[in-house]
Amino acid sequence: MISFLYKLRFNWKHVVGSCFIIVLFACNRDIQDHKISNPYTIEVIAKEYQWYFRYAGTDNEFNTSDDIVLKDLIYLPRETKINFKLTSEDNIYAFSIPQKRLMEMAIPQTQHSLELGPQQNGEIKFEAGSFCGFDHETLSGVFVVKSKRAFMKHFATM
């Protein structure tokens, strides 16, 4: 009886280990479907006093059904140039990354580019430049820079 229970326990460990490995490979396949190009392009759309950030989905094409749109807390891959493509749907906005001394306009029916050089792990604040004299809190947020692997894992859960 004891040897039967020992064999059952031994086989149970193998079953759990095999399931873990299968799940790990399945997750890695999904993560690897999304490629991080250098520079990595993110579309930034201003609309109704809010920034929206569009990532190309696993097909690496913009304006398709698998695109991911976020606001406020935006993740960036470490040690990768980021090319922001800026536009607006309603007004003229100024997109600013003060600690990097970068600013570019977001204007309806036009597209402007802003390039952020490779960054290390950490947080970078972004905001809007003011034209009207008011501070619009909805036009500010944080970029979180993560390792490429952590970025891809986060991307897979979006």
DSSP file (Angstrom, degrees, kcal/mol; ACC not computed):
  #  RESIDUE AA STRUCTURE BP1 BP2  ACC     N-H-->O    O-->H-N    N-H-->O    O-->H-N    TCO  KAPPA ALPHA  PHI   PSI    X-CA   Y-CA   Z-CA
    1    1 A M     >        0   0    0      0, 0.0     4,-2.1     0, 0.0     5,-0.2   0.000 360.0 360.0 360.0 -42.2    0.0    0.0    0.0
    2    2 A I  H  >  +     0   0    0      1,-0.2     4,-2.4     2,-0.2     5,-0.2   0.909 360.0  50.5 -64.3 -41.8    2.8    2.4    0.9
    3    3 A S  H  > S+     0   0    0      1,-0.2     4,-2.4     2,-0.2    -1,-0.2   0.867 108.6  53.1 -66.2 -34.1    4.6    1.9   -2.4
    4    4 A F  H  > S+     0   0    0      2,-0.2     4,-2.4     1,-0.2    -1,-0.2   0.936 111.2  45.6 -63.4 -45.8    1.3    2.5   -4.3
    5    5 A L  H  X S+     0   0    0     -4,-2.1     4,-2.6     2,-0.2    -2,-0.2   0.876 111.9  52.3 -64.7 -37.5    0.8    5.8   -2.5
    6    6 A Y  H  X S+     0   0    0     -4,-2.4     4,-2.5     2,-0.2    -1,-0.2   0.928 111.1  46.7 -63.8 -44.2    4.5    6.8   -3.1
    7    7 A K  H  X S+     0   0    0     -4,-2.4     4,-2.6     2,-0.2    -2,-0.2   0.897 112.0  51.0 -64.6 -39.6    4.1    6.0   -6.9
    8    8 A L  H  X S+     0   0    0     -4,-2.4     4,-2.2     2,-0.2    -2,-0.2   0.917 111.7  47.0 -62.9 -44.0    0.9    8.0   -7.0
    9    9 A R  H  X S+     0   0    0     -4,-2.6     4,-1.9     2,-0.2    -2,-0.2   0.909 112.1  50.7 -63.6 -42.4    2.5   11.0   -5.3
   10   10 A F  H  X S+     0   0    0     -4,-2.5     4,-1.4     1,-0.2    -2,-0.2   0.920 112.3  46.2 -61.2 -45.8    5.5   10.7   -7.6
   11   11 A N  H  X S+     0   0    0     -4,-2.6     4,-2.1     1,-0.2    -1,-0.2   0.861 107.6  57.8 -66.7 -35.7    3.2   10.7  -10.7
   12   12 A W  H  X S+     0   0    0     -4,-2.2     4,-2.5     1,-0.2     5,-0.2   0.899 103.6  52.9 -61.3 -41.8    1.2   13.6   -9.3
   13   13 A K  H  X S+     0   0    0     -4,-1.9     4,-2.6     1,-0.2    -1,-0.2   0.899 108.9  49.8 -60.6 -41.0    4.3   15.8   -9.2
   14   14 A H  H  X S+     0   0    0     -4,-1.4     4,-2.6     2,-0.2    -1,-0.2   0.890 109.7  50.8 -66.2 -38.6    5.0   15.0  -12.8
   15   15 A V  H  X S+     0   0    0     -4,-2.1     4,-2.3     2,-0.2    -2,-0.2   0.941 113.2  44.9 -63.7 -47.5    1.5   15.9  -13.8
   16   16 A V  H  X S+     0   0    0     -4,-2.5     4,-2.3     1,-0.2    -2,-0.2   0.924 114.5  49.2 -63.2 -44.3    1.6   19.2  -12.0
   17   17 A G  H  X S+     0   0    0     -4,-2.6     4,-2.2    -5,-0.2    -1,-0.2   0.904 110.8  50.1 -61.8 -42.1    5.1   20.0  -13.4
   18   18 A S  H  X S+     0   0    0     -4,-2.6     4,-2.3     1,-0.2    -1,-0.2   0.907 110.1  50.1 -64.0 -41.9    4.0   19.1  -17.0
   19   19 A C  H  X S+     0   0    0     -4,-2.3     4,-2.5     1,-0.2    -1,-0.2   0.910 109.8  51.6 -62.1 -42.2    0.9   21.4  -16.7
   20   20 A F  H  X S+     0   0    0     -4,-2.3     4,-2.5     1,-0.2    -2,-0.2   0.917 110.5  47.8 -60.9 -44.2    3.1   24.2  -15.5
   21   21 A I  H  X S+     0   0    0     -4,-2.2     4,-2.4     2,-0.2    -1,-0.2   0.904 111.2  50.8 -65.6 -41.1    5.5   23.8  -18.4
   22   22 A I  H  X S+     0   0    0     -4,-2.3     4,-2.2     2,-0.2    -2,-0.2   0.931 112.3  46.5 -62.0 -45.5    2.7   23.7  -20.9
   23   23 A V  H  X S+     0   0    0     -4,-2.5     4,-2.5     2,-0.2    -2,-0.2   0.908 111.1  53.1 -62.9 -42.0    1.2   26.9  -19.5
   24   24 A L  H  X S+     0   0    0     -4,-2.5     4,-2.3     1,-0.2    -2,-0.2   0.922 111.1  45.4 -60.3 -46.0    4.6   28.6  -19.5
   25   25 A F  H  X S+     0   0    0     -4,-2.4     4,-2.1     2,-0.2    -1,-0.2   0.883 111.8  52.2 -66.0 -37.9    5.2   27.8  -23.1
   26   26 A A  H  X S+     0   0    0     -4,-2.2     4,-1.8    -5,-0.2    -2,-0.2   0.913 111.2  47.0 -64.1 -42.6    1.6   28.9  -24.1
   27   27 A C  H  X S+     0   0    0     -4,-2.5     4,-2.4     1,-0.2    -2,-0.2   0.916 110.9  51.6 -65.5 -43.0    2.1   32.2  -22.3
   28   28 A N  H  X S+     0   0    0     -4,-2.3     4,-2.6     1,-0.2    -1,-0.2   0.871 106.5  54.6 -62.9 -36.4    5.5   32.8  -23.9
   29   29 A R  H  X S+     0   0    0     -4,-2.1     4,-0.9     2,-0.2    -1,-0.2   0.932 110.4  45.7 -62.3 -44.4    4.1   32.1  -27.4
   30   30 A D  H  X S+     0   0    0     -4,-1.8     4,-0.5     1,-0.2     3,-0.4   0.895 113.5  49.9 -64.3 -39.9    1.4   34.8  -26.8
   31   31 A I  H >< S+     0   0    0     -4,-2.4     3,-1.1     1,-0.2    -2,-0.2   0.911 108.8  51.7 -65.0 -41.9    4.0   37.2  -25.5
   32   32 A Q  H 3< S+     0   0    0     -4,-2.6    -1,-0.2     1,-0.2    -2,-0.2   0.664  91.6  76.5 -73.2 -15.1    6.4   36.6  -28.4
   33   33 A D  H 3< S+     0   0    0     -4,-0.9     2,-0.6    -3,-0.4    -1,-0.2   0.815  86.8  69.3 -62.4 -29.3    3.5   37.4  -30.9
   34   34 A H  S << S-     0   0    0     -3,-1.1     2,-0.4    -4,-0.5    24,-0.1  -0.817  78.9-153.3 -94.4 121.7    4.0   41.1  -30.1
   35   35 A K        -     0   0    0     -2,-0.6     2,-0.9    23,-0.1    -2,-0.1  -0.747   8.4-143.2 -98.1 140.5    7.3   42.4  -31.5
   36   36 A I        -     0   0    0     -2,-0.4     4,-0.1     4,-0.1     2,-0.1  -0.862  23.7-166.5-101.2 101.6    9.1   45.4  -29.9
   37   37 A S        -     0   0    0     -2,-0.9     0, 0.0     2,-0.1     0, 0.0  -0.375  26.6-100.3 -80.2 165.8   10.6   47.3  -32.8
   38   38 A N  S    S+     0   0    0      1,-0.3     2,-0.1    -2,-0.1    44,-0.1  -0.912 118.0  32.7-131.7 105.5   13.2   50.0  -32.3
   39   39 A P  S    S-     0   0    0      0, 0.0     2,-0.5     0, 0.0    -1,-0.3   0.408  96.6-150.9 -78.3 152.4   11.9   52.6  -32.4
   40   40 A Y  E     -a   82   0A   0     41,-3.2    43,-2.8    -2,-0.1     2,-0.4  -0.823  12.4-139.6 -93.9 126.1    8.7   51.4  -31.0
   41   41 A T  E     +a   83   0A   0     -2,-0.5    15,-0.5    41,-0.2     2,-0.4  -0.734  22.9 176.3 -97.2 134.1    5.7   53.4  -32.2
   42   42 A I  E     -a   84   0A   0     41,-2.1    43,-2.2    -2,-0.4     2,-0.4  -0.999  24.3-136.0-131.0 128.3    2.7   54.5  -30.0
   43   43 A E  E     -aB  85  54A   0     11,-2.2    11,-3.0    -2,-0.4     2,-0.5  -0.692  15.3-158.7 -83.6 136.3   -0.1   56.7  -31.4
   44   44 A V  E     -aB  86  53A   0     41,-3.2    43,-2.1    -2,-0.4     2,-0.5  -0.971   9.4-173.0-118.0 119.1   -1.1   59.5  -29.0
   45   45 A I  E     -aB  87  52A   0      7,-3.1     7,-2.4    -2,-0.5     2,-0.5  -0.952  11.3-153.0-117.3 125.0   -4.6   60.9  -29.6
   46   46 A A  E     +aB  88  51A   0     41,-2.2    43,-2.7    -2,-0.5    44,-0.4  -0.825  26.9 158.8 -94.8 133.4   -6.0   63.9  -27.8
   47   47 A K        -     0   0    0      3,-2.4     3,-0.4    -2,-0.5    -2,-0.1  -0.911  62.6 -11.3-158.4 126.5   -9.7   64.0  -27.4
   48   48 A E  S    S-     0   0    0     -2,-0.3     3,-0.1     1,-0.2    -2,-0.0   0.884 127.3 -51.8  50.5  47.7  -12.0   65.9  -24.9
   49   49 A Y  S    S+     0   0    0      1,-0.2     2,-0.3    90,-0.0    -1,-0.2   0.863 117.9 105.4  59.9  41.8   -9.1   66.9  -22.7
   50   50 A Q        -     0   0    0     -3,-0.4    -3,-2.4    89,-0.1     2,-0.4  -0.992  64.8-131.8-146.6 142.4   -7.7   63.4  -22.4
   51   51 A W  E     -B   46   0A   0     87,-0.8     2,-0.4    -2,-0.3    21,-0.3  -0.814  19.7-166.3 -92.5 136.3   -4.7   61.6  -23.9
   52   52 A Y  E     -B   45   0A   0     -7,-2.4    -7,-3.1    -2,-0.4     2,-0.5  -0.990   5.7-154.9-121.3 132.6   -5.3   58.2  -25.4
   53   53 A F  E     -BC  44  70A   0     17,-3.4    17,-2.6    -2,-0.4     2,-0.6  -0.934   7.0-160.3-113.4 120.0   -2.4   55.9  -26.2
   54   54 A R  E     -BC  43  69A   0    -11,-3.0   -11,-2.2    -2,-0.5     2,-0.4  -0.884   3.3-166.4-107.2 123.0   -2.8   53.3  -28.9
   55   55 A Y  E     - C   0  68A   0     13,-3.1    13,-2.1    -2,-0.6     2,-0.2  -0.855  28.3-115.3 -99.8 139.0   -0.5   50.3  -29.2
   56   56 A A        -     0   0    0    -15,-0.5     6,-0.2    -2,-0.4    11,-0.1  -0.518  37.4-127.9 -67.2 142.0   -0.5   48.2  -32.3
   57   57 A G    >   -     0   0    0      4,-0.8     3,-2.2    -2,-0.2    10,-0.1   0.182  45.1 -62.4 -77.4-159.4   -1.8   44.7  -31.5
   58   58 A T  T 3  S+     0   0    0      1,-0.3   -23,-0.1     8,-0.2    -1,-0.1   0.694 133.8  61.5 -65.2 -18.5   -0.1   41.3  -32.2
   59   59 A D  T 3  S-     0   0    0      2,-0.2    -1,-0.3   -25,-0.1     3,-0.1   0.524 104.3-132.1 -82.6  -4.1   -0.4   42.0  -36.0
   60   60 A N    <   +     0   0    0     -3,-2.2     2,-0.4     1,-0.2    -2,-0.1   0.762  68.1 119.8  58.2  28.7    1.8   45.1  -35.4
   61   61 A E        -     0   0    0     -6,-0.1    -4,-0.8    -4,-0.0     3,-0.4  -0.957  60.0-129.3-120.9 140.9   -0.6   47.2  -37.5
   62   62 A F  S    S+     0   0    0     -2,-0.4     3,-0.1     1,-0.2    -6,-0.1  -0.536  84.7  29.8 -86.0 157.6   -2.5   50.3  -36.2
   63   63 A N  S    S+     0   0    0      1,-0.3     2,-0.3    -2,-0.2    -1,-0.2   0.861  90.2 121.8  63.0  40.6   -6.3   50.8  -36.6
   64   64 A T  S >  S-     0   0    0     -3,-0.4     3,-1.7     1,-0.0    -1,-0.3  -0.792  79.0 -98.0-122.3 171.7   -7.1   47.1  -36.4
   65   65 A S  T 3  S+     0   0    0     -2,-0.3    -3,-0.0     1,-0.3    -2,-0.0   0.686 117.8  57.3 -66.6 -18.9   -9.4   45.2  -34.0
   66   66 A D  T 3  S+     0   0    0     -5,-0.1    -1,-0.3     2,-0.1    -8,-0.2   0.390  77.1 122.7 -95.4   5.5   -6.5   44.0  -31.8
   67   67 A D    <   -     0   0    0     -3,-1.7     2,-0.5   -10,-0.1   -11,-0.2  -0.288  54.8-140.0 -61.6 151.4   -5.2   47.5  -31.0
   68   68 A I  E     -C   55   0A   0    -13,-2.1   -13,-3.1   -11,-0.0     2,-0.5  -0.973  13.4-164.4-118.4 127.3   -5.0   48.4  -27.3
   69   69 A V  E     +C   54   0A   0     -2,-0.5     2,-0.3   -15,-0.2   -15,-0.2  -0.952  15.5 168.6-115.9 125.9   -5.9   51.9  -26.2
   70   70 A L  E     -C   53   0A   0    -17,-2.6   -17,-3.4    -2,-0.5     2,-0.3  -0.817  14.8-161.2-127.7 166.7   -4.9   53.1  -22.7
   71   71 A K        +     0   0    0     -2,-0.3     2,-2.0   -19,-0.2   -19,-0.1  -0.974  62.7   7.2-144.3 160.0   -4.8   56.4  -20.8
   72   72 A D  S    S+     0   0    0    -21,-0.3    70,-2.4    -2,-0.3     2,-0.7  -0.436 117.9  50.4  74.8 -68.7   -3.1   57.8  -17.7
   73   73 A L  E    S-f  142   0B   0     -2,-2.0     2,-0.4    68,-0.2    70,-0.2  -0.888  72.7-179.2-110.3 107.9   -0.6   55.0  -16.9
   74   74 A I  E     -f  143   0B   0     68,-2.6    70,-3.3    -2,-0.7     2,-0.4  -0.894  17.1-143.0-116.2 132.1    1.3   54.0  -19.9
   75   75 A Y  E     -f  144   0B   0     -2,-0.4    70,-0.2    68,-0.2    68,-0.0  -0.763  16.6-173.0 -97.3 137.8    4.0   51.2  -20.1
   76   76 A L  E     -f  145   0B   0     68,-2.7    70,-2.6    -2,-0.4     2,-0.3  -0.953  27.2-112.4-126.7 146.3    7.1   51.6  -22.2
   77   77 A P  E >   -f  146   0B   0      0, 0.0     3,-0.8     0, 0.0    42,-0.3  -0.603  38.5-112.3 -78.5 138.8    9.9   49.0  -23.0
   78   78 A R  T 3  S+     0   0    0     68,-2.9    42,-0.2    -2,-0.3    70,-0.1  -0.303  93.2  13.9 -68.0 150.8   13.3   49.7  -21.5
   79   79 A E  T 3  S+     0   0    0     40,-2.9     2,-0.4     1,-0.2    -1,-0.2   0.806 100.6 116.4  55.3  36.2   16.3   50.6  -23.7
   80   80 A T    <   -     0   0    0     -3,-0.8    39,-0.3    37,-0.2    -1,-0.2  -0.999  68.3-120.5-134.4 132.5   14.0   51.2  -26.7
   81   81 A K        -     0   0    0     -2,-0.4   -41,-3.2    37,-0.1     2,-0.5  -0.500  28.4-147.3 -67.0 140.2   13.4   54.5  -28.6
   82   82 A I  E     -aD  40 116A   0     34,-2.9    34,-2.8   -43,-0.2     2,-0.7  -0.954   7.7-160.8-114.2 127.9    9.8   55.4  -28.5
   83   83 A N  E     -aD  41 115A   0    -43,-2.8   -41,-2.1    -2,-0.5     2,-0.5  -0.914   9.5-160.4-109.0 106.7    8.2   57.2  -31.5
   84   84 A F  E     -aD  42 114A   0     30,-3.2    30,-2.1    -2,-0.7     2,-0.7  -0.755   3.9-156.4 -87.6 128.5    5.0   59.0  -30.4
   85   85 A K  E     -aD  43 113A   0    -43,-2.2   -41,-3.2    -2,-0.5     2,-0.4  -0.929  20.1-159.0-103.8 111.0    2.7   59.8  -33.3
   86   86 A L  E     +aD  44 112A   0     26,-3.7    26,-2.2    -2,-0.7    21,-0.3  -0.738  24.1 145.6-102.0 137.7    0.5   62.7  -32.1
   87   87 A T  E     -a   45   0A   0    -43,-2.1   -41,-2.2    -2,-0.4     2,-0.3  -0.947  29.3-138.3-152.5 171.9   -2.8   63.9  -33.4
   88   88 A S  E     -ae  46 108A   0     19,-0.8    21,-0.7    22,-0.3    22,-0.2  -0.963   8.0-158.2-135.0 152.2   -6.0   65.4  -32.0
   89   89 A E  S    S+     0   0    0    -43,-2.7   -42,-0.2    -2,-0.3     3,-0.1   0.519  90.0   5.2-104.0  -8.3   -9.7   64.8  -32.6
   90   90 A D  S    S+     0   0    0    -44,-0.4     2,-0.2     1,-0.4   -43,-0.1   0.629 118.2  13.6-142.2 -44.5  -11.1   68.1  -31.4
   91   91 A N  S    S-     0   0    0    -45,-0.1     2,-0.5    15,-0.0    -1,-0.4  -0.694  77.1 -86.7-131.2-179.7   -8.6   70.9  -30.2
   92   92 A I        +     0   0    0     -2,-0.2     2,-0.3    15,-0.2    15,-0.2  -0.848  49.4 178.3 -93.4 128.8   -5.0   71.9  -30.4
   93   93 A Y  E     -H  106   0C   0     13,-2.5    13,-3.0    -2,-0.5     2,-0.5  -0.889  26.2-137.7-127.0 156.6   -3.0   70.4  -27.5
   94   94 A A  E     -HI 105 129C   0     35,-0.6    35,-2.4    -2,-0.3     2,-0.5  -0.981  16.5-153.2-114.8 120.5    0.7   70.4  -26.5
   95   95 A F  E     -HI 104 128C   0      9,-3.2     9,-2.3    -2,-0.5     2,-0.4  -0.826  21.3-174.5 -94.4 125.6    2.1   67.1  -25.3
   96   96 A S  E     -HI 103 127C   0     31,-3.2    31,-2.5    -2,-0.5     7,-0.2  -0.957  32.5-171.5-131.0 139.6    4.9   67.5  -22.9
   97   97 A I  E >>> -H  102   0C   0      5,-2.8     5,-1.7    -2,-0.4     3,-1.5  -0.817  21.2-173.6-120.5  86.3    7.5   65.3  -21.1
   98   98 A P  G >45S+     0   0    0      0, 0.0     3,-1.4     0, 0.0    -1,-0.1   0.843  76.0  54.3 -56.9 -44.1    9.0   68.0  -18.8
   99   99 A Q  G 345S+     0   0    0     26,-0.4    27,-0.1     1,-0.3    25,-0.0   0.694 115.9  41.3 -69.4 -14.8   11.9   66.0  -17.2
  100  100 A K  G <45S-     0   0    0     -3,-1.5    -1,-0.3     2,-0.1    24,-0.0   0.383 109.9-125.1-104.6  -0.5   13.1   65.2  -20.8
  101  101 A R  T <<5 +     0   0    0     -3,-1.4     2,-0.4    -4,-0.5    -2,-0.1   0.907  61.5 142.3  55.9  46.9   12.5   68.7  -22.1
  102  102 A L  E   < +H   97   0C   0     -5,-1.7    -5,-2.8     2,-0.0     2,-0.3  -0.935  20.0 163.8-118.8 140.8   10.3   67.4  -24.9
  103  103 A M  E     +H   96   0C   0     -2,-0.4     2,-0.3    -7,-0.2    -7,-0.2  -0.972   3.7 169.5-154.5 141.8    7.1   69.0  -26.3
  104  104 A E  E     -H   95   0C   0     -9,-2.3    -9,-3.2    -2,-0.3     2,-0.2  -0.984  31.5-108.5-149.5 156.9    5.1   68.6  -29.5
  105  105 A M  E     -H   94   0C   0     -2,-0.3     2,-0.5   -11,-0.2   -11,-0.2  -0.596  13.6-154.2 -88.9 145.8    1.8   69.7  -30.8
  106  106 A A  E     +H   93   0C   0    -13,-3.0   -13,-2.5    -2,-0.2   -19,-0.2  -0.977  26.4 174.6-116.1 113.1   -1.3   67.5  -31.3
  107  107 A I    >   -     0   0    0     -2,-0.5     3,-1.6   -21,-0.3   -19,-0.8  -0.945  35.9 -99.4-125.6 138.4   -3.4   69.1  -34.0
  108  108 A P  B 3  S+e   88   0A   0      0, 0.0   -19,-0.2     0, 0.0     3,-0.1  -0.252 104.5   8.8 -56.4 142.2   -6.6   67.9  -35.7
  109  109 A Q  T 3  S+     0   0    0    -21,-0.7     2,-0.3     1,-0.2   -20,-0.1   0.595 115.9  85.8  64.0  15.6   -6.1   66.3  -39.1
  110  110 A T    <   -     0   0    0     -3,-1.6     2,-0.4   -22,-0.2   -22,-0.3  -0.940  64.6-142.6-135.8 162.3   -2.3   66.3  -38.8
  111  111 A Q        -     0   0    0     -2,-0.3     2,-0.3   -24,-0.1   -24,-0.2  -0.987  15.3-175.2-130.3 126.2    0.2   64.0  -37.3
  112  112 A H  E     -D   86   0A   0    -26,-2.2   -26,-3.7    -2,-0.4     2,-0.4  -0.854  16.2-136.8-114.5 152.7    3.4   65.1  -35.5
  113  113 A S  E     -D   85   0A   0     -2,-0.3     2,-0.4   -28,-0.2   -28,-0.2  -0.860  16.0-176.2-112.2 146.1    6.2   62.9  -34.2
  114  114 A L  E     -D   84   0A   0    -30,-2.1   -30,-3.2    -2,-0.4     2,-0.5  -0.984  13.4-152.9-138.3 126.0    8.0   63.1  -30.9
  115  115 A E  E     -D   83   0A   0     -2,-0.4     2,-0.5   -32,-0.2   -32,-0.2  -0.881   4.6-163.9-108.4 129.3   10.9   60.7  -30.2
  116  116 A L  E     -D   82   0A   0    -34,-2.8   -34,-2.9    -2,-0.5     3,-0.1  -0.944  23.9-129.4-107.6 122.8   11.9   59.7  -26.7
  117  117 A G        -     0   0    0     -2,-0.5   -37,-0.2   -36,-0.2   -38,-0.1  -0.058  45.5 -61.8 -65.1 170.9   15.3   58.1  -26.4
  118  118 A P        -     0   0    0      0, 0.0     2,-0.3     0, 0.0    -1,-0.2  -0.255  61.3-161.9 -56.5 138.9   16.0   54.8  -24.7
  119  119 A Q        -     0   0    0    -42,-0.3   -40,-2.9   -39,-0.3   -39,-0.2  -0.826  14.0-127.6-123.8 159.3   15.2   54.9  -21.0
  120  120 A Q        -     0   0    0     -2,-0.3    25,-0.2   -42,-0.2    26,-0.0  -0.515  54.2 -64.6 -94.2 170.8   16.0   52.9  -17.9
  121  121 A N  S    S+     0   0    0     -2,-0.2     2,-0.3    23,-0.1    -1,-0.2  -0.218  92.2  73.9 -54.9 143.4   13.4   51.4  -15.5
  122  122 A G  E    S-G  145   0B   0     23,-1.6    23,-3.2    -3,-0.1     2,-0.4  -0.947  78.5 -60.3 147.6-165.1   11.4   54.0  -13.7
  123  123 A E  E     -G  144   0B   0     -2,-0.3     2,-0.4    21,-0.2    21,-0.2  -0.924  31.9-169.9-120.8 144.1    8.6   56.6  -14.1
  124  124 A I  E     -G  143   0B   0     19,-2.3    19,-3.5    -2,-0.4     2,-0.2  -0.996  19.0-137.0-132.2 125.4    8.4   59.6  -16.4
  125  125 A K  E     -G  142   0B   0     -2,-0.4   -26,-0.4    17,-0.2     2,-0.3  -0.568  18.0-169.7 -83.8 145.5    5.6   62.1  -16.1
  126  126 A F  E     +G  141   0B   0     15,-2.2    15,-2.3    -2,-0.2     2,-0.3  -0.931  12.7 158.6-127.7 157.4    3.8   63.5  -19.1
  127  127 A E  E     -I   96   0C   0    -31,-2.5   -31,-3.2    -2,-0.3     2,-0.4  -0.914  37.7 -90.7-159.3-178.2    1.4   66.4  -19.3
  128  128 A A  E     -I   95   0C   0     -2,-0.3   -33,-0.2     8,-0.3     2,-0.2  -0.867  32.7-122.6-107.5 141.8   -0.2   69.0  -21.5
  129  129 A G  E     -I   94   0C   0    -35,-2.4   -35,-0.6    -2,-0.4     2,-0.5  -0.566  36.2-115.7 -74.0 148.7    1.1   72.5  -22.2
  130  130 A S        +     0   0    0     -2,-0.2     5,-0.1     1,-0.2    -1,-0.1  -0.763  42.9 161.0 -96.7 127.2   -1.4   75.1  -21.3
  131  131 A F  S    S+     0   0    0     -2,-0.5    -1,-0.2     3,-0.2   -38,-0.0   0.681  81.4  43.8-103.6 -31.4   -2.9   77.4  -24.0
  132  132 A C  S    S-     0   0    0      2,-0.3     3,-0.1     0, 0.0    -2,-0.1   0.492 109.9-110.5 -98.5  -4.5   -6.0   78.5  -22.1
  133  133 A G  S    S+     0   0    0      1,-0.3     2,-0.3     0, 0.0    -3,-0.1   0.348  82.8 111.6  92.9  -7.8   -4.4   79.2  -18.7
  134  134 A F        -     0   0    0      2,-0.0     2,-0.7     0, 0.0    -1,-0.3  -0.763  67.0-128.4-101.2 147.6   -6.2   76.3  -17.0
  135  135 A D        -     0   0    0     -2,-0.3     2,-0.9    -3,-0.1     3,-0.1  -0.851  19.8-157.0 -93.3 114.9   -4.4   73.2  -15.7
  136  136 A H    >   -     0   0    0     -2,-0.7     3,-1.9     1,-0.2    -8,-0.3  -0.810   6.9-169.2 -96.6 102.6   -6.2   70.1  -17.1
  137  137 A E  G >  S+     0   0    0     -2,-0.9     3,-1.3     1,-0.3    -1,-0.2   0.775  83.9  65.5 -62.9 -26.5   -5.4   67.2  -14.7
  138  138 A T  G 3  S+     0   0    0      1,-0.3   -87,-0.8    -3,-0.1    -1,-0.3   0.599  93.4  63.4 -72.6  -8.5   -6.9   64.7  -17.2
  139  139 A L  G <  S+     0   0    0     -3,-1.9     2,-0.3   -89,-0.2    -1,-0.3   0.058  93.5  75.8-102.6  24.5   -4.1   65.6  -19.6
  140  140 A S    <   +     0   0    0     -3,-1.3     2,-0.3   -13,-0.2   -13,-0.3  -0.940  50.7 132.4-131.5 157.5   -1.3   64.3  -17.3
  141  141 A G  E     - G   0 126B   0    -15,-2.3   -15,-2.2    -2,-0.3     2,-0.4  -0.924  43.4 -85.9-174.6-163.3   -0.1   60.9  -16.4
  142  142 A V  E     -fG  73 125B   0    -70,-2.4   -68,-2.6    -2,-0.3     2,-0.5  -0.991  15.3-146.5-135.7 135.7    2.9   58.6  -16.0
  143  143 A F  E     -fG  74 124B   0    -19,-3.5   -19,-2.3    -2,-0.4     2,-0.6  -0.868  17.5-154.2 -91.6 133.4    5.0   56.4  -18.3
  144  144 A V  E     -fG  75 123B   0    -70,-3.3   -68,-2.7    -2,-0.5     2,-0.5  -0.954   6.6-151.9-110.2 116.9    6.3   53.3  -16.5
  145  145 A V  E     +fG  76 122B   0    -23,-3.2   -23,-1.6    -2,-0.6     2,-0.3  -0.789  23.7 170.3 -92.9 124.7    9.5   52.0  -18.1
  146  146 A K  E     -f   77   0B   0    -70,-2.6   -68,-2.9    -2,-0.5    -2,-0.0  -0.821  41.3 -81.7-127.3 165.2    9.9   48.2  -17.7
  147  147 A S     >  -     0   0    0     -2,-0.3     4,-2.9   -70,-0.2     5,-0.2  -0.247  48.1-108.7 -58.9 157.5   12.2   45.6  -19.0
  148  148 A K  H  > S+     0   0    0      1,-0.2     4,-2.5     2,-0.2     5,-0.2   0.891 120.7  50.2 -59.3 -39.2   11.2   44.3  -22.5
  149  149 A R  H  > S+     0   0    0      2,-0.2     4,-2.3     1,-0.2    -1,-0.2   0.928 112.5  45.6 -65.7 -44.6   10.2   41.0  -21.0
  150  150 A A  H  > S+     0   0    0      2,-0.2     4,-2.5     1,-0.2    -2,-0.2   0.887 112.7  52.3 -65.7 -38.0    8.1   42.6  -18.3
  151  151 A F  H  X S+     0   0    0     -4,-2.9     4,-2.8     2,-0.2    -2,-0.2   0.929 110.2  47.5 -61.2 -45.7    6.6   45.0  -20.9
  152  152 A M  H  X S+     0   0    0     -4,-2.5     4,-2.1     2,-0.2    -2,-0.2   0.875 111.1  50.9 -66.6 -36.8    5.6   42.0  -23.1
  153  153 A K  H  X S+     0   0    0     -4,-2.3     4,-0.9     2,-0.2    -1,-0.2   0.926 112.7  46.3 -63.9 -43.1    4.1   40.2  -20.2
  154  154 A H  H >X S+     0   0    0     -4,-2.5     3,-0.9     1,-0.2     4,-0.7   0.920 110.8  53.2 -63.6 -42.6    2.1   43.3  -19.3
  155  155 A F  H >< S+     0   0    0     -4,-2.8     3,-1.1     1,-0.3    -1,-0.2   0.885 103.6  56.7 -59.1 -39.8    1.1   43.7  -23.0
  156  156 A A  H 3< S+     0   0    0     -4,-2.1    -1,-0.3     1,-0.2    -2,-0.2   0.762 107.8  48.5 -65.2 -24.6   -0.2   40.1  -23.0
  157  157 A T  H <<        0   0    0     -4,-0.9    -1,-0.2    -3,-0.9    -2,-0.2   0.524 360.0 360.0 -92.4  -6.1   -2.6   40.9  -20.1
  158  158 A M    <<        0   0    0     -3,-1.1    -1,-0.2    -4,-0.7    -2,-0.1   0.486 360.0 360.0 -76.9 360.0   -3.9   44.1  -21.7
